[in-house]
């Protein structure tokens, strides 16, 4: 059977949210994953190349993936809201995904700004909680994240060795304080966007526990 790909619009808190739902290529899904994109004011969309590879890596491991555009991006309605409204957008998109696949365990993932939204959302959810949170390119130089010190959900960080928004030493120092369980994996890449190493990044995502 051909892989199911569905363009959808979700009723969000500031208007409709544009989204793309994709099932695995070769099997029935064993997990549902929400993927959040980079900062909307700097060109971030659900079609960002790192987000695409993040989604593809998750699909290859058996996950059905919902990517969506935050408010004000492309066909999503509303205006950028400094991460506050975007957190609610993600919450709404997750509710849609879980309603479509109520019997599957679920994960939340994101790249850059999207990784912050994914972590903030995942660490505050009540039962049933996500089985893991995947944070790619986590930016250490924006905002506060001390809540991660007490977040007991499995947290997987995948990071470039040369990320200007989350320098390696800064992330390693912060990571020491993050609550268990957790993992940190570096990809030898020249920039925040894993340039030239997207295959390695996708493999890292696909092989996460």
Secondary structure, DSSP 8 states (H G I E B T S, - for coil): ----EEEEEEEETTEEEEEEEE--SSS--SEEEEEE-S-GGGT--TT-HHHHHHHHHHHHTTEEEEEE--TTSTT--S---TTHHHHHHHHHHHHHHHHHTTTSEEEEEEETHHHHHHHHHHTT--SS--SEEEEES--TTSS--GGGGG--S-EEEEEETT-TTS-HHHHHHHHTTS-SSEEEEEE--SSTT-TT-HHHHHHHHHT--
